[in-house]
Amino acid sequence: MVKILRIVYLIMGPFVCWAQNQPDTTKVVLLHDVVLTASRLEEDLGRSPVSVEKLSSRVLYHSAAPSFFDALENVKGVQMLVPSVGFKVINTRGFGNTTNVRFVQMVDGMDNQAPHLGTPIANMLGPSDLDIQRVEIIPGTASALYGMNAINGMANFLTRDPFTTEGISLQQKTGVNRIHTEGGGKIFSETSLRWARKINEHLAFKINGSYVTATDWIADDHTDLAGHANASTGLLGADNPAFDPVNGYGNESSNRRTLSLGGKNYVVARTGYDEQELVDYSIHNVKADAALHYAFTPNTRLIYTYRFANLDNIYQRANRFRLEDYRLQQHGLAFTSRSVQALAYLNVENTGESYNARSMGENIDRTFKSDNAWYADYTAAFQDAVASGISVADAHRAARGVSDAGRPQPGTAVFDNLIGTLGDINNWDYGAALRVKSRMLHVEGQLNVTEELLDDLKAATGVEVLVGFDHRTYIILPDGNYFINPEEDGRNVLYRKTGGFLQVSKSFRDKLKLGATLRADKNEYYALKWNPRFTAVYSVSPLHHVRFSFQNGFRFPSVFEAFSNVNSGGVKRVGGLPVMSSGIFERAYNRTSIDAFQAAVLRDINQNGISRADAIVNNQALLKKNDYTYVEPEEIRSFEAGYRGAFFDENLYVDVDFYYNRYNNFIAQVEMNIPRTSNADSTSYYLADRTLQERYRMWTNSKTTAYNYGAGLGLKYLFGKRFSLNGNLTYARLQRRSGNDGLEDGFNTPAWIVNLSVGNSDVYRGFGFMVTYRWQDHYYWQSFLVNGNVPAYQTVDAQVSKKLKQLSVKVGGSNVFNHYYHSFLGGPRVGGFYYVTLGYGF
């Protein structure tokens, strides 16, 4: 820890010392922006007690990104994953994945997550470019104030006020992507409308709507995930009969068997299908919202908001999904005044006609021919081929050709009908449907005790007191596959959490502000959890501020982690609560030890000529009983330091931050199998055969304690006439683990991310431009779908814009040199996107 503090001093010391010698000027431009997310109270950005990034609507519009949401990728500290054109995932400070339940995304303070996932579907239920006022991002834990999942960070999208931004606004964005791919470029179209009107001094409303059509990026990684399955027989590469490409489905581990052929044992997989053959890559997204504002006084308001989204898209977690007619809704009621803030909202989710691409691939194979029949045909055909004198590798190819004869072919009416049929069967052992209906009810309130009730105390002592509470109930309608009610069959699953916080801060002569927050959260399945936060901000001068904070955060298991009950190709994924998984942990063996045991048995048979029975006995000591248990909340402890300041007549803005985190009890999945025997002497024989085991993927906690640290540097330099040069550097590193049981989520974060941009919103007579360069370091990706290295990549985004009173034109491109890259493994290759945006009235 001493070493870490020295690094903090080396990074921040020069800025602090320089600031102490500067005149105590009150001229503040950049540092005087107001933010509210960091403390739940409006305060100057410079005096925020934790790192917070703010982007105004003007900055977002003039960015080189196609939309405000895309522009977030260039924010200091932000890493963005791209599972789809229409589905992007924000993360900060490591341990990210494509279903990032550790990062909260809100619109006007309301969490817009899909309840059964516990995470948002990108910006599908969020504002359009026309209605965004500003974005505030906390790249670090915010659990002390917001509870639940905000242990890695949060983003708050704040929308425009219809009282102050009236009128009709229109935007048409037309673009093209997938240049130089099979089928040529694909057209992108987004049409957006905003209408806001102030009826009188008390009543105003706004209506927003947008419609997007596009074609998605292609996921076509053919790296073999089972490349060494037949290493003991020398069948590698193109000769491997267990071939399992990353983006091929139906040839995974549950679709493989070990066959005894000609005195050797071979691992053989069914053939499977490419992702492109199983999913429709067309994207459609309709979203709309309406808000009615009633102002009792200028500072007291009641707001009702309704949001709706319907989408067809690609989504990814452990598997890739095709979302069809997927619907999200949110009803929200907010009351705001100088001292009281209250929110109540209901999120409603219906997965529509969505389906699992992996289950679709493997069950199309099974409708054509059962596994038993296919492997029997394969065995007979292999023996006939070998008898004819051809090589073993060619015999495997011949056997596959015979076994696959008559297999449904992509693009045929039979194949398309099977997708329709299986996509409506809600059991992944036989079909592929994702049929989930869920809701999330959230109520919260906060009172600024000193704003009106004890205003004299605040004026006299500088003390400010804020109290708040929240309650959340998840309501899951059991579908019989994804979710069941283990206690009352047919009744809805309820999952509740209640919390509250007390925040006290005190200012000392506008130089030093100290704060302390204590939060308590109670989930019905866990004991009370306490989250403290301590902060200090020292203002060297009005332009230079140093901040320190320490905070604790807990994350309760999401609905899926707690209650899932999914049949998937013979493997059952079960939630980690005792009510779901009692008896499984106690009887199971770890899958990793079973794999090692089976591989050792194969080596003894194929290379040492030992009988199968003897090989099993010789290697049974490799089998290990499961030592994991029921899921508990995960925890983070985080220390942060930072500095914000302005130099050279406020033309240079500097923001530096450093953090050090410790994670305990990572919620993760572990695979374990139970032999179908109660006879202990037979256990090893049953675990040597995939068909004689009950297979599970269980939600539990990693036994590893992980430590990570990082830093960020943001610079903004104003020069000439409205020219702006911006740059930021983000560093993140997994320092160490207390052990390595392999269950903790992958760090999944590049060590370095660099963003540089230069632009001017009005170079000449309304013409503006922006060019952004981004470089991301290589990193190791770890997930249940695939593990491996993600290569480094760099992109250039650019735009030229013209403003004409009520009209605006923006021509630009992201990844303008069209260098295809993967932002993570298992997802699509992302190329260039080129667009023209026409706007009216904003």
N, C-alpha and C positions, 0 to 999 in steps of 0.2 A: 504493500500500500504506500509506503514511503516513496518508492520509485515512481508510482503513479502521480503522487502529489508533486514531485519534482518536475514531471512532464507538464503538469498543469501550470506550474510557476513559470517554466521556460516558455510556454505558449503565451500566457497571459501577462506575465510580468512587464515586458516592454511596453505594452499598451497602457497598463495602469500607471507606470512611472511617467510616460509621456503625458498622459491626461492630467496628472496632478500638477503639472507645470503650465497648463493652459489657462487662459483667462476664463473667468466664470461667466461666460456669455449666456444669454437667455434666448438667443436666436436658434430655434430648433425647427428642423424641417422633417427629415427622415425619421428621427427618433420619436416624434410626437404623434405618430399614428396610434389610434386607439384599438386595442384588442380586448376581447372578453373571455376567450376560451381558456386561457391559462389559469385564471383565478375565479371564473364565473362572475367576475365583476369587470366593468369597463376600466381600463387603465392604460397608461402610456406603454407603447411597445418597449421602449428602452428600460422601463422599470418592471417589466414582467419577471416574475421570480424563476421561471423555467424557460427553456428554449421554446420559441414559438415563431413560426414563419407566417407572414401575412402577404397575401397577393390581392391587390385591388382589381376591380373589373377592368380598369384601364390597362393595367399591366398584363392581365390575362388576355385581353383582346389583341394587344400589340405583340404578344409572344409569337414565336415562329411555329407554335404547335397548332394543329387543326382545331382544337377545342380547349376550353378551360381545363377540362379533366386531363387531357393529354399534357398540358403545360405543367402539371404537377410533377412530372418525371424530372424536370429540370430544377426542382427545389432542393436546396441543401438538405442532405440527410435522407432523401427519399429514394427508394428503389422501387421500380415498377415492373411487375411481371405481366406478360401479354399472352394469356391463354387463347385469346380470340380478338378479332377486330372490335367487337362490341363488348368485350369483357376484359377489363384490366384491373390489376390488384395492386393496391398501395401498401408498402411496408416501410418501416424505419427500424434501424438499430438491430437487425439480424433476426435469425430464426423465423424466416418467412416461408410461406408456401402459398399454393394457389387457392386455398380456403383459409384466409388469414383471420382466425378468430381472436388473435391478440391485438388487432388494430380496429378501432371503432371509427365509423364514418357516420356523420350526422348532417342533417339539413335543418337549419334554424334550431339547433339544439335537440332535434328528434332523431334517434337512431333509425336508420332506414334499412336495417338488416332483413334478410329472408329468415324467418324464425327457425325453421328446422335446420338451417345451416349455421346460424349464429354469426353470419357475416353478410355484408351487402353484395348484391350482384352488380359490381362496378358502380356506374352512375345511372343504372336503369330506372331507379326511382328518385333520382336527384334532379336538380334544376338544369335548364338549358343554358346555353351561352347568353341568351337574351335576358334571363332573370337573375344571373349571378351578380351579387354585389361585391363580395370578397370571399376569400378562402383563408382560414386560419388552421395551421397544422402544428400540433405538438409532437415533435419527434422524440418521444420518450414516454415513460409511464405516466398516466394521468388517473390512476385508480383511486387515489385519495379523494378526488372530487367527483369522479364519474363512475367509479366502481366497475363491476362486471369485467369486460374483456380488455379494457384500455391499459394493458401492461406494456405494450410496445409503442403505443402512440395513438393519436386520434386526429381526425380532420373534421372541421365544421364548415359546411357550405352555407353562407349567409346570403339570403335573397333580397331582392329589391322591394322597397316599401311603396305600395300603390299610392299613398298620400303624397309622396315626393317625386315619383317617377311615373307620370301618367302617359297615356297615349297608346297607339298601336305600333308594334315593332314586328318586322318580318325578316326572316333570314333564309336564304337558300344556299346550301353548300353542296357542290357537285365535285366529285373527285374520281380518281381511278387508282386501283391497286393491283397487285399480282402481275406487274409488268414482267415480261420474259418468263412466264410460267406456262405450263400446259393450258391451252385454251385462251391464252392472251390476257390482256388487261380486263379488269372487271370494274363496272361502274358503281360508285358510291353516291347516294343522295340522302340529304337530310334537310327537311323543311320544318321550320320552326315559326311559331306565332306567339306573341305576347300582347295582351290587351289589359290595360290598367286604367281605372277611372276613379277619381275622387268625386263622390256624389255630393257630399257636403262636408262640413268641418268634423263630422263625427263618423261618417261612413265612407268606406272605399273598398274596392275589390280588384282582383287581378285574375286573369285566366291565361294559362300557358299550354301549349301543345307542340309536339314534334313527332315526326315520322321519319324513320331511317330504313333504307334498304341498302344492302351491300352483299358482297361475297367474301367469305372468310379466308384467312390464310390457311395454308395446307400443312398438316402435320404428317410427315412422311419419313420419319427416322426409322431406318431398317437395321440399326445396330442390334446384334443378337444378344438378348438377355440371358440366354442359356448356352452361351458359346462353349463352355467347358463341360457340359453335361455328359458328353461322350468322349472326354479326353482319355479315359482309360483304354479306349479302343482305337484311338487315333483319328476319329471322325470329327474334324474341325471345319470351320468355315462353311463353304457351300455344301460340304458332305455331311453336316450335322443334322441328323433326323429329328432333333429336338428344337429346331430353329424357332426362335420366339422374338420377332422384331418388336421394337418399342411401340411403334404405331400400327401393329397388327394385333388382331383380337381373335381368340379362339384357339390359341396355341400357348397359353400361359401354363403355369405349373399344375393347375387343376385339370388341364386338358392333356396331360402327359402320363405315360405309363412306362414301366420298365419291363421289356419283353426279353424272354430267354430264347435266343435264336442261334442255332448252330453252335451251342456250347458256350456262347458269350451272352452277357446281358447288355441290352441297348436301351437308352432312354429315347422314347419316340413321342412326338407331339402330333396332334391333329393339325390340319393345314391352316385353318384360320383365314381371315380376310383383312385387307388393308383398311385403315380408317376411311379413306376416300371412298371406298366401296359401300360403307355402312351408314354414313351420315350425309345429310344434305348440308352443304356449306353456305347456303343462302341465309342471310340475316335480315330479320324484320323486327323493328322495335317501335311500338307506339307508346308514347307516354304523355300524360296530361296532368295538370293540377289546377286547382282553383282555390282562392283564399278570400275570405270576407273579413275585413278589419273594422272593428267598431272602437272609436276613441272616446272614452268618457271625458278625459282631459288630454292635453298634449303629451303627458307622460304616463297615462294609464290606458291600456288597450286590451281588448279581447279579440282573439283571432281564431277563426276556424279554417283549417286547411284540409283539402282532400287531394291525394296523389294516386295515380293509377299508371301501371305499366303492363304491357303485353309484349312478349318477346319470343323470337325464334333465334337461337344462338348456340354456341358451343360452350360448355362449362367443364371444368376439370377439378377433380379432387384425387382420390386414389385411382379412379378411372376417368375416362372421358365420356361426357354425356352430350346428347343432343337435346336441347331444350326446345320444346314445341308447344306453342300456345300457353307458355308459362306466364302466370299472372301474379302481380303484386299490387297491393293497395295499402294506403295509410290514411286513417282519419286522425286528425290532430286538433286539439283545443289548447290554446295558450292564453294565459293572462299575465300581463306585465305592468309593473309600476316602478316607481323609484326604489321601493323597498321589497316588493314581493314579485317573485317569478313562479309561475305554476304551469305545468304541462301535463296533459293526458293524451295518450295516443294509442291507436290500435293498428298493428300491422297484420295483414291478411295475405296468405300465400297459398297458391294452388299451382302445382307443377304441370297441370294440363296433360298433354300427350307426350311428355318427355320420355326418353329411354336411355339406357346404359349401353354404350357402344360395345364394350367387352362382352356383356351378356348376349347382346344381339349376335355377335360373331360366333360365339361358341354354341349358341342354341340353334342358329341356322344350320350349322354342321350336324347337330344332333337330330333335327327334324328330318334330315336326309338319311341319316344312318346313326343308330345308337353307338355309343362308345364301344360297347362289347362287340357289336357286329363289325364295326370298322377295324378294331384291333385284331379280331379273328381273321378278317379278310387280309389284313396287312401281314399277319404271321404266315398264312398259307402262301400268299404271293411272294413273300421274301424267300421262303424255302424253295419254291419253284424256280425263282430267278437264280438262286445260288446253284441249284442243281443243273442249271443250263450252262454254268461255267463263267458267269460274269462276276465282276468284283463285288465286294461287300457294299461299297458306297453306291454302285450302280444298282445293286439289288434293293437297297433301301429306296432309291428313286423309283424303281419299277414297282415296288410294293405300294408306294404312295399313289402312283398313277392308277393302279388297279383299284385300290380302296376308294379313291376319289371319283371314280367313274360315275357319272350321273349327278355329281354334286351341283347344287344351285349356283348359277353363274351371275355375277353382278350385271345389272343393266337389263336383265330379262324380266318378263312379267311375273314369272314364278318367284324370282328373288325379291322383287318389289312387293309382291303380295305377302311374302314371309315377313318382311320388315313391318308391314302394317299389322299382321296378325300377332307376331311376337311382341311388338311394341305396345300391345294392349293386354298382355298377360303379366300380372303383377306378382311374379315369383321368378327370381333370377336363376333358379335352377332349371326353369323351363321357358321363361320368357325374358323380357328386358324392360318392362314398363317401370317408370318412376312416377308413382301416384301418391303424393303427399299433400295433405291439406293441414295447414297450421296457422296459428295466430299468436300474437304477442301483445299483451296489454301492459302498458307502462304508465305509471303515475309518479310525478315528482313535484316537489316544491322547495323553494328556498326563501329565506327572509334575511334581508340585510338589516340587522337589529339596530345598527347605529345610523342608518341613513335618515330615518324619520323619527323612530321611537326614542333614540338616545343621541340625537344630533349634537347636543351640547357636549356629551362625552367625547365624541369624535373630534370636535373643534378644540376642546381643552386638552385632551391627552394624546390625540393621534391614534387612538385605538379604534379598530373597526372589527365588528363581529358579524359573521355570516353563519347561518344554520340551514340545514337542508335535509331532506329525506327523499327516498324513492322506493317504489315497489314495482316488481315485474313478475308477471305470470305468463309462462308459455303454455299454450293449449294445443296439443297435438291430437288429431283425429286418427286413431289406429287404422292402418290400411291392410294389416295382416302380413305384410312383408317387411317394409322398412321399419314400421313401428307397431308394437302391440302394447296392450295394457297388461302387465304381468300379474296384477292383483285383482282387477275387475274387468273381465273380458267384455270387450265392446264399449267400455266407457272411455271417455277422453283421458289422455295422459296430461296431468298438470304438473308443472315444474315451477316453483316459486322462489323468489329471493326478495329480501327487504333490507334496506340499508339507510344510513344517515350519517351526516358529518357536521362537525363544528370547526369553523375556521376563524382564527383570531390573528389580527395583524396590528402592528404598531409602527408608526413613523416617528423618526427622531430628527427634527429640524430639516426635513426634506433631504436628508443625507443618507440615512440608514432606515430601511424598512425590514422588520423581522416578521415572519409569519409562521404559524403552526396550525396544522390541520389534523384532526383525528376522525377517522371514518370507521364505522362498524358495519359489517354485512353478515346477514344470516340467511343461509340456504337451508331448507327443511331437512336435507340429508347430511348436513355438516354443522359442526360447532361454530360459534360466533368467531368471525375473523376481524382482526383490527388492522387498519392501514393508516399509519401516521405519515405526515409530511412536514418537514421543517425547511424554511427558506430564509434567505437573507439577500437583500439587494443594497449595495452601497453605491451611491451616486457621487462619484468624484467631482463631477460638475454636471450641469444640465445636459451635456452632450456625451458624457462617459459614465457607464454603469457596469458594475461587476456583480455577478449573481452566483449564489451557491444554493444547492438544495439536496436534501436526502429524503427519499420516500420509499415506502413499502407498498407492494401491490399483490393482490390475490386474483386468481381467475378460477371461477367455478367451472366444472365441465359443461360444455354446451349440450343442447338437447340431444344431438346425435351421439356425442361422446358418452352421455349418460344412459340413453334409452334405446339405441339402435338395435335392430333385430333382423339383419339382412341375410337372406340366402343368396349366395353368389357363387355359382359354379361349384357347388359342393363344399364351399367354405362359408361358415356363418360368422358374421361380424356382430358382436354383442356388446352392448353398453356396459360400462364399468361399475355401475351401482350394484350393490348386493342383491337388490330386488330383481335385477336382470340376470346376473351371472353367478348366482350362488351354486356351488358344486362344480363349476368348470375349472376355476383356478386350482382347486384342491386335487383334481384327478388328472391334470394334463401334464404333458411333456413339452419342453421347448422345441419349437420347430427348427431352430438353428442346430440343436443337437441331433435331431432326427435326420436333417440333411447331411450332417457330417457322418453320422452312422451309416446312412444308405450309400453315400459315396465311398466309404471305407469297405463296405460289403461288395460293391461293384469292383473296386480295385482288387480285392482278394480273389474274386471269381474270375475276372478277365485277365489279370496279369500274373496271379500266383497259382491259378488252377485249383483253388480250394472249392469244395462243395458249398452250396448256398447255406446249408444248415450250419456247417462249421464256421463260415464267414460271419454269420449272425452271432454265434457264440463268442467268437474272437473279438468282436467289436462292440458288444452290447454295453460295455462300460462307458462308451461315448454318450449314451442316452442320459439326459438330465431331466429330473422332475422340474416342473414349473415352480419358480420361486417368486413370481409376481402376484399381486393381489388387487383388491378393489380400488377403484380410482379415487384419488384425493385431489383437492384444489392444488394448482401450481402457484408458485410464489416467486416474486422478484424483489430484490433490494437494490436500489439504484442511487448512486451519487452523481451529481452533475455540477459543473462549474462553467461559467461563461462570461463573456464581455461583449458589450455593444458600445460603439462610439463613432463619432464623426470627426473628420480631420480636413485641413486645407479649406477653410471657409465652408465647411459642410458639403464639399464636393466628393469626399471619399467617405463611404460608410463601411464599417467593419463589424462583423459579427463572428465571434469565436465561441465554440462550445466543446466541452469534453465530458465524457460520461464513463462510469464503471458500474457494471451490473453483475449481480449474482442470481442465478436461477436455480430453484429447487423444485423437485416433483414435476418435471415436464410431463404433461399429459400426452401420451403417445400410444401406439398400437403395438401389440406383440402377438406373434402367431404361435399357436400351441395346438397340439393334437391329443386326443384321448383314444387309446386303443379300445376296440370293441370286444373286450374280454375282461372278465373279473378275475381271471387266473393270473397271478403275478408271474408264474413261470412262462407264460405264453406272451408276455408283454413285448419282448424284443422281436418275436416273429410277426406279431401284428404291426409293429411300427416299421418293419422292413417292407411292408406292402401298403402302398397308398390307398388301396381299395378297402383296407381293413381298419381304417381310422376315422374318427369324427374330427373334422378340421375346423379350427376357430381362429378368428382374429379379434383379439380382446383389447378394449380400452383400459389402460392402466397408467402407472407412473414410472418414469425412468428413475433408476437409483443413482443416476449421475447428477452431481452438482456442477453446473457450467458457469464459467466466468468469461465475460466479454467486455471489451472496452472500445472506445472510438472517439473521434473528434471531427469537428467540421469547421471550415473557414469560409465565410461568405464576404465578398467584396462587391461594392457598387461604386463606380466612379463616374461622375457627371462632368462633361467637358464640352467645349464649343457651345453651339446653340442647340440644346436639347439632345445632345448625344449622350448615350449611356453605355458604359462598358461594365458587364457583370461577370462574375466568376464565383464558383464555389467548389470546394474540395471536401469530399467526405471520406473518412477512413473508418473502417470497422474491422475488428479482429476478435476471433474466438481465442481467448488467452489460453485456457486450459480446461480440462475436465477432471473431476475428482476420480473418475474411473471412466469406463467406456463400455456400457452395456449395449450400445447401439440403438437404444429406444428413443432417446431424446431426438426431437425434430432436428433435421439438419440445420446448420447455421445458415446455409443457402444465401450467402451474402458476399459480394465481392469486397476485397480489401480496400479498393480505391474506386471512387466515382468522381469524374471531373466534368463540370459544365462551364462553358464559356459562351458569352453572347455579346453582341454589339448591335446597337440599333438607334433609331431616331424616329419618333412618332410623327414628326413634321419636318422633313428635310427641306422641302420646297413646295409651297402652295398646296399643303394637305397631303403630300406624298410622304409615306413613312416606310421603314424597312426594319427587319430584324433577322440576324443570322445567329444560329446557336450550334455549338459543337458539343457533343457528348462522348465521353470515353468511359467504358466500364471494364474493369479488370476481370480476368478469368476467375472462376470460383468452382468449388465442389458442390454439386447438387445431390441431395439425399431425399428420397421419397419412396413410397411403397410401389410406385410405378417403375421408377428407374433411378439408379445412382450413377454418377459420373461427373466429368469435368465439363463445365460450360465455358467455351472459348471467350476470350475478350472480344469486344466489338466497339466500333465507333460509328457515330452517325452525325449527319449535318442536316439541320432543319433551316428553312429560310422562308421569308414572306416579304411581299411588297404590298402596301396598302395605300388607298386613296380615300380621303374623306371629302364629301361634297354636301354640306349642310345636312339634310336628312338621309342622304345616301352614302353608302360605304362599299368599297370593293377591296377584297383581300385575296391575293394570289400567292400560293405557297406550296410547300411540300415538306414532308417529314422523311428522313432517310433519303435525301434527294439523289444520292448516288446509287441507290437501289442495291446496297450490299446486304444480302440476306443474312440474318443472324437468328440465333435462339436466345431468348431472354432466360430460359430455363430448359431443362430436359423433359421430354415427353410432350411438349407443346409444339406449336407451329413454327415454321420459318417465317420471319417478319421481314418484309421488303419495303420498298418505297411507296409513299402515298402522296398523290399530287391533287390539289384542289383549288377551286375558285369559290369564294364566299361573297355573296351579294346581300347587303343589309339595308333595311329602311327603318328609320325612326328611332335609332338608338345611338 
